[in-house]
Amino acid sequence: MAASYYQDNVTPQVQATQGGRAGPVIRSIGFPDLRQALRLGWEDFQAVPSHAVFLCMIYPVLGLLLARVVLGYSVLPLLFPLAAGFALLGPFAAVPLYELSRRRSRGEEASAWDAIDVVRSPSFGAMLGLGTLLLALFVTWVAIAQAIYIAAFGYGGVTGVSDFFRDVFTTRQGWWLIVVGCGVGFLFALVALCISVISFPLMLDRHASAGEAMVTSLRAAAKNPVPVAAWGLIVTALLVVGSLPCFLGLAIVIPLLGHATWHLYREMIETDPNALPPPRPPHQRKPAADFPANLFPWRRRDNA
């Protein structure tokens, strides 16, 4: 069980950070820890597959719509940048999955309603702030990718799919586009990975601010550069595999990576039992007849 695993690996250490405040202690991890995170993530997915697939069904749907828009509006050159850049938003979109894994790691019940409870977290505003930053990175990457394509082939439109692939893979401009585009994309992916590899789980678990979470994530990446780089390659490879069958594989890949990211956070950060998070508001099970009003509990309090 994941709960017993963490109970056996908890160490009450605290590290001083700037201003004398207690901050998380970062572990040095290796490749076995990455495998452990993936294994525990898969166990979480198997334990709550219906909830995970339900929460992530939007991903293949958006993928299919994205492909249709790209092919339908003659913006085929942006298909790869959009699909690749979509991964930049993954750490924020997987926040409900972190909540499911958090509850399972503590031996608590995990259900779809519990995943929605992330909106009641004291740090939900900070998560939105960092998610907005990732969205800005995504938009900037797409704009730069379009500028790179224009620099290579000009403003002329794409006449067909076969012509597009022939121009990209058989011409000097096409190879220049591939090298420069992948190089710039790598830089965007590296920035997103370093600032968000454990940021959202840390905000959910310890209610840290967005700035504190990003600093801790950067420290963790600096202390474990090779494992974090390997994790980035694993994420990229799984996303590519999940995207190949018309993006349908993302219904499995996204929840697996979401759960595994939570466990990677627990592998990299020492748990301090003395630094208890502030209590969450009491949770009441709400009947289905209240849907969708029960998604907005603050409205109920205001009307009470």
C-alpha positions as CSV (number, residue, x, y, z in Angstrom):
1,M,0.0,0.0,0.0
2,A,1.1,3.5,-0.8
3,A,0.2,4.7,2.7
4,S,2.5,2.2,4.5
5,Y,5.2,3.0,2.0
6,Y,5.2,6.7,3.1
7,Q,4.9,5.9,6.7
8,D,8.1,3.9,6.5
9,N,9.9,6.7,4.6
10,V,8.9,9.8,6.6
11,T,11.8,11.8,8.1
12,P,11.0,14.8,10.3
13,Q,13.7,17.2,8.9
14,V,13.3,20.9,8.3
15,Q,15.6,23.1,6.4
16,A,16.0,26.8,7.0
17,T,15.3,29.1,4.1
18,Q,15.6,32.8,3.6
19,G,13.9,34.8,6.3
20,G,14.3,32.0,8.8
21,R,11.2,30.2,7.6
22,A,11.1,26.4,7.6
23,G,11.2,25.1,4.1
24,P,11.0,21.6,2.6
25,V,14.1,19.4,2.6
26,I,14.9,18.0,-0.8
27,R,16.1,14.4,-1.3
28,S,18.6,13.2,-3.8
29,I,16.7,10.7,-6.0
30,G,17.8,8.3,-8.7
31,F,16.2,6.3,-11.5
32,P,14.7,3.6,-9.1
33,D,12.7,6.5,-7.6
34,L,11.3,7.4,-11.0
35,R,10.2,3.8,-11.5
36,Q,8.7,3.8,-8.0
37,A,6.7,7.0,-8.8
38,L,5.4,5.5,-12.1
39,R,4.5,2.2,-10.3
40,L,2.6,4.0,-7.5
41,G,1.0,6.2,-10.1
42,W,-0.2,3.2,-12.0
43,E,-1.6,1.7,-8.8
44,D,-3.5,4.9,-8.2
45,F,-4.9,4.8,-11.7
46,Q,-6.0,1.1,-11.3
47,A,-7.6,1.9,-8.0
48,V,-9.7,4.8,-9.4
49,P,-9.7,4.3,-13.2
50,S,-13.3,5.5,-13.8
51,H,-12.6,8.7,-11.9
52,A,-9.3,9.3,-13.6
53,V,-10.6,8.6,-17.1
54,F,-13.6,10.8,-16.4
55,L,-11.5,13.7,-15.3
56,C,-9.1,13.4,-18.3
57,M,-11.7,12.6,-21.0
58,I,-11.4,16.2,-22.0
59,Y,-7.9,15.6,-23.2
60,P,-8.6,13.3,-26.2
61,V,-11.7,15.3,-27.0
62,L,-9.6,18.5,-27.2
63,G,-7.0,16.7,-29.1
64,L,-9.5,15.6,-31.8
65,L,-11.0,19.1,-32.0
66,L,-7.5,20.5,-32.2
67,A,-6.6,18.2,-35.1
68,R,-9.9,19.1,-36.9
69,V,-9.3,22.8,-36.5
70,V,-5.8,22.6,-37.7
71,L,-6.7,20.6,-40.8
72,G,-9.8,22.5,-41.5
73,Y,-8.4,26.0,-41.3
74,S,-5.1,25.5,-43.1
75,V,-2.9,26.0,-40.1
76,L,-1.2,22.6,-40.4
77,P,2.2,24.1,-39.6
78,L,1.0,24.7,-36.0
79,L,-0.2,21.2,-35.4
80,F,3.0,20.0,-33.9
81,P,3.7,23.2,-31.8
82,L,0.1,23.0,-30.4
83,A,0.3,19.3,-29.6
84,A,3.8,19.7,-28.0
85,G,3.0,22.9,-26.2
86,F,-0.2,21.3,-24.8
87,A,2.1,19.4,-22.4
88,L,3.2,22.7,-20.8
89,L,-0.3,22.9,-19.3
90,G,-0.3,19.3,-18.1
91,P,1.0,20.0,-14.5
92,F,-1.8,22.4,-13.8
93,A,-4.5,20.4,-15.5
94,A,-3.5,17.3,-13.4
95,V,-4.2,19.0,-10.1
96,P,-7.4,17.0,-9.4
97,L,-5.4,13.8,-9.9
98,Y,-2.8,15.0,-7.3
99,E,-5.7,15.2,-4.8
100,L,-6.8,11.7,-5.5
101,S,-3.2,10.4,-5.0
102,R,-2.8,12.6,-1.9
103,R,-5.9,11.0,-0.3
104,R,-4.8,7.5,-1.2
105,S,-1.4,8.0,0.2
106,R,-3.0,9.0,3.5
107,G,-5.3,5.9,3.5
108,E,-8.4,8.1,2.8
109,E,-11.3,7.5,0.5
110,A,-10.7,8.8,-3.0
111,S,-13.7,9.6,-5.2
112,A,-14.6,12.1,-8.0
113,W,-16.1,14.5,-5.4
114,D,-12.8,14.5,-3.5
115,A,-10.9,15.5,-6.7
116,I,-13.2,18.5,-7.1
117,D,-12.4,19.5,-3.6
118,V,-9.1,21.1,-4.9
119,V,-11.2,24.3,-5.4
120,R,-11.6,24.5,-1.6
121,S,-7.8,24.3,-1.0
122,P,-6.3,27.4,0.6
123,S,-3.7,27.4,-2.1
124,F,-6.1,27.1,-5.1
125,G,-5.5,30.8,-5.9
126,A,-1.8,30.2,-6.0
127,M,-2.3,27.2,-8.3
128,L,-4.4,29.4,-10.6
129,G,-1.6,31.9,-10.7
130,L,1.1,29.4,-11.7
131,G,-1.3,27.8,-14.1
132,T,-1.7,31.3,-15.8
133,L,2.0,31.5,-16.1
134,L,2.2,28.1,-17.8
135,L,-0.6,29.3,-20.1
136,A,1.4,32.4,-21.0
137,L,4.4,30.1,-21.8
138,F,2.2,28.0,-24.0
139,V,0.8,31.0,-26.0
140,T,4.3,32.5,-26.3
141,W,5.7,29.2,-27.6
142,V,3.0,28.9,-30.3
143,A,3.6,32.5,-31.4
144,I,7.3,31.9,-31.7
145,A,6.8,28.6,-33.5
146,Q,4.7,30.4,-36.1
147,A,7.3,33.0,-36.5
148,I,10.0,30.3,-37.1
149,Y,7.8,28.7,-39.8
150,I,7.3,32.1,-41.5
151,A,11.0,32.7,-41.4
152,A,11.6,29.4,-43.1
153,F,8.8,29.3,-45.7
154,G,7.3,32.8,-45.8
155,Y,3.7,33.7,-45.6
156,G,2.4,31.4,-48.3
157,G,-0.3,29.0,-47.2
158,V,-0.1,25.2,-47.1
159,T,-1.6,23.7,-50.2
160,G,-1.9,20.2,-48.8
161,V,-0.8,17.7,-46.2
162,S,1.6,15.8,-48.6
163,D,3.1,19.1,-49.8
164,F,3.6,20.2,-46.2
165,F,5.5,17.1,-45.2
166,R,7.6,17.1,-48.3
167,D,8.6,20.7,-47.7
168,V,9.5,20.0,-44.1
169,F,11.4,16.7,-44.5
170,T,13.1,17.1,-47.9
171,T,14.2,20.7,-48.1
172,R,16.9,22.7,-46.5
173,Q,14.4,25.2,-45.1
174,G,12.5,22.2,-43.6
175,W,15.5,20.8,-41.8
176,W,16.3,24.3,-40.5
177,L,12.7,24.5,-39.2
178,I,13.0,21.2,-37.5
179,V,16.4,22.0,-35.8
180,V,15.5,25.6,-34.7
181,G,11.9,24.7,-33.7
182,C,12.9,21.7,-31.6
183,G,15.7,23.7,-30.0
184,V,13.4,26.6,-29.0
185,G,10.7,24.1,-27.9
186,F,13.2,22.3,-25.7
187,L,14.0,25.6,-23.9
188,F,10.3,26.2,-23.3
189,A,9.9,22.6,-22.0
190,L,12.9,22.9,-19.8
191,V,11.6,26.1,-18.2
192,A,8.2,24.6,-17.6
193,L,9.6,21.4,-16.2
194,C,12.0,23.2,-13.8
195,I,9.3,25.5,-12.3
196,S,6.5,23.0,-12.2
197,V,8.0,19.5,-11.6
198,I,6.8,19.5,-8.0
199,S,5.2,22.9,-7.6
200,F,1.5,22.0,-7.8
201,P,1.8,19.0,-5.5
202,L,3.7,21.2,-3.0
203,M,1.0,23.8,-3.1
204,L,-1.7,21.2,-2.6
205,D,0.1,19.4,0.2
206,R,1.6,22.3,2.2
207,H,-0.4,25.2,0.9
208,A,2.7,27.0,-0.3
209,S,2.6,30.2,-2.3
210,A,3.3,30.1,-6.1
211,G,6.6,31.8,-5.5
212,E,7.7,29.4,-2.8
213,A,6.6,26.4,-4.9
214,M,8.5,27.5,-7.9
215,V,11.7,28.2,-5.9
216,T,11.4,24.7,-4.3
217,S,10.9,23.1,-7.7
218,L,13.9,24.9,-9.1
219,R,16.0,23.8,-6.1
220,A,14.8,20.2,-6.6
221,A,15.7,20.3,-10.2
222,A,19.1,21.8,-9.4
223,K,19.8,19.0,-6.8
224,N,18.6,16.2,-9.1
225,P,19.4,17.4,-12.7
226,V,19.8,14.0,-14.3
227,P,16.7,12.4,-12.7
228,V,14.6,15.5,-13.5
229,A,15.8,15.5,-17.1
230,A,15.0,11.8,-17.3
231,W,11.6,12.5,-16.0
232,G,11.0,15.1,-18.7
233,L,12.0,12.6,-21.3
234,I,9.7,10.0,-19.8
235,V,6.8,12.5,-19.9
236,T,7.6,13.5,-23.5
237,A,7.8,9.8,-24.6
238,L,4.5,8.9,-22.9
239,L,2.7,11.9,-24.3
240,V,3.9,11.1,-27.8
241,V,2.7,7.5,-27.5
242,G,-0.6,8.6,-26.1
243,S,-1.1,11.1,-28.9
244,L,-0.4,8.7,-31.8
245,P,-3.8,7.0,-31.8
246,C,-5.8,10.3,-32.4
247,F,-4.9,11.5,-28.9
248,L,-7.1,8.7,-27.4
249,G,-4.2,7.3,-25.5
250,L,-4.0,10.5,-23.4
251,A,-7.0,9.2,-21.4
252,I,-4.6,6.7,-19.8
253,V,-1.3,8.6,-20.1
254,I,-2.5,11.9,-18.5
255,P,-3.9,10.3,-15.4
256,L,-0.9,8.0,-15.1
257,L,1.5,11.0,-15.3
258,G,-0.7,13.0,-12.9
259,H,-0.7,10.4,-10.2
260,A,3.0,9.6,-10.8
261,T,3.9,13.3,-10.4
262,W,2.4,13.3,-7.0
263,H,4.5,10.3,-6.0
264,L,7.6,11.9,-7.5
265,Y,7.0,14.9,-5.3
266,R,6.8,12.6,-2.3
267,E,10.0,10.9,-3.3
268,M,11.8,14.3,-3.7
269,I,10.5,16.2,-0.6
270,E,11.0,15.1,3.0
271,T,7.8,14.9,4.9
272,D,7.8,17.0,8.1
273,P,5.1,15.7,10.5
274,N,5.5,18.9,12.7
275,A,4.6,21.2,9.9
276,L,0.9,20.4,9.7
277,P,-1.1,22.1,6.9
278,P,-4.0,24.4,8.0
279,P,-7.3,22.5,8.5
280,R,-9.5,22.3,5.5
281,P,-13.1,23.3,5.7
282,P,-15.4,20.4,6.8
283,H,-16.5,18.4,3.8
284,Q,-20.1,17.4,3.4
285,R,-21.3,14.8,0.9
286,K,-23.9,16.4,-1.3
287,P,-26.7,14.7,-3.1
288,A,-26.7,14.5,-6.9
289,A,-29.9,16.6,-6.9
290,D,-27.8,19.6,-5.9
291,F,-25.5,19.4,-9.0
292,P,-24.1,21.7,-10.3
293,A,-24.8,24.1,-7.3
294,N,-22.6,21.9,-5.0
295,L,-19.6,22.8,-7.1
296,F,-19.8,26.3,-5.7
297,P,-20.0,25.9,-1.9
298,W,-19.2,29.6,-1.3
299,R,-22.5,30.5,-3.0
300,R,-24.3,28.3,-0.6
301,R,-22.7,30.0,2.4
302,D,-23.5,33.4,1.1
303,N,-27.2,32.5,0.7
304,A,-27.4,30.9,4.1
